[in-house]
């Protein structure tokens, strides 16, 4: 995860920060059961094919203690957390037979969860995740078992191969689980492979400690102060991430409050904005917008008319045609909306830029800046198109709502002048996917005349 998490990463983070303390979803249970069952079967097969010889129990116990301590040092990621087991895992590989390594790892992961389960902070079912999270141990254990070479006698090539097997098996199993449990894309999972860089860096320390343990088994305990320092850093990182999530929630809450203010100030405008939201999101998804763009689009659609709060009500609610002076005043609402949202700060500044431009036209004849074509933010072009559709499909003081068929025709008629043709195509596709309505008997010519009476049909 980058220093500045993407919107998709932030959404996953918000979920992962609370996931450990929540009931497992059905998908999590299924993926956990499959991963855990597969781990147990693979460990049993390794034991059957390469039964363990005797090993120093005292050294193994020391490694297990440090491994438990390392497992308690967790760094949060969008998919949960990563633990710094590598420094203790490598000494364990050098001390116990390969078939025993996965068992000790799974037991360590389970032991760490026990206090939370006893305090009822963690659901008992989360304990079942320990075997499924231990697949990484099988990779190097299998390499050393089937090569019939002890780690202490292995050359650089075999050690690198064992490390590669660890990372490959862990990524394969975890990516399949994340894809099934949370529909996580492979792209964002690849962004999280930075954690393997940390494991690779810690491997050198683990190798040094493993070599020292050949003559001084207690050397593994020297890792505990390092783990304590890393635990402090992990705690501080978690606090920063929690603050980021809380701040984003505050911005969202402010936006929703503003939406309620718009609705309370003018019922029609509030309902109109809500109608534009769902359609804008659907069009944005069809156009393949990123998670950040979809978030900004959703809030811009909700708040695109927030600036009308500053416009006198007698102008906003005037039943007849606006005078030129009144029209000049009402056109200030888009810039006023941007001003309001910019004062909120955060990502609402980006939302404000969309709000400012939602009355710009494809041909450059819009307001307030006379932007043209792709100089207009894509999200603003989407809001403008959905705003137009909703306006045509709503009863107004100067005309009745247009039928679906007439509204689609009118929408296509202004593509390339008022609206972005690509956005019009996407909106028409979304609308046409819906169940067709029973068409009314509105005359096309009369509908066009009614529309042209107003300075803009997206009002």
HUBELFEN-V186311 format. One line per field, one symbol per residue. phi: phi as a letter, one per 40 degrees, with the letter a starting at -180 (. if undefined). A space follows every 50 residues. Layout:
BEGIN
phi=???
END
This chain:
BEGIN
phi=.ccbdccccccccdcccbddbbcccccccccccccccccccccccccccb dcccaccccccccccccccccccbbcbdbhabbcccccccdcdcbbcdcc dccccccccccccddccccgcbdddccccdcccbddccdccccccccfbc dcbccccccccccccccccccccccccccccbfccccccccccdcccccc ccccccccccccccbbdcdccccccccccccccccccccccccccccccc cccccccccccdcccadccccccccccccccccccccgcccccccccccc ccbcbcccdccdcccdbcccccccccccccccccccccdcccccggcccc ccccddccbcbdcgccacbgcbfcccddcccccdccccdccccbcbcbac cccdcccccccccbcgbcbcdcccccccccccccccccccbccccccccc cccccaccb
END
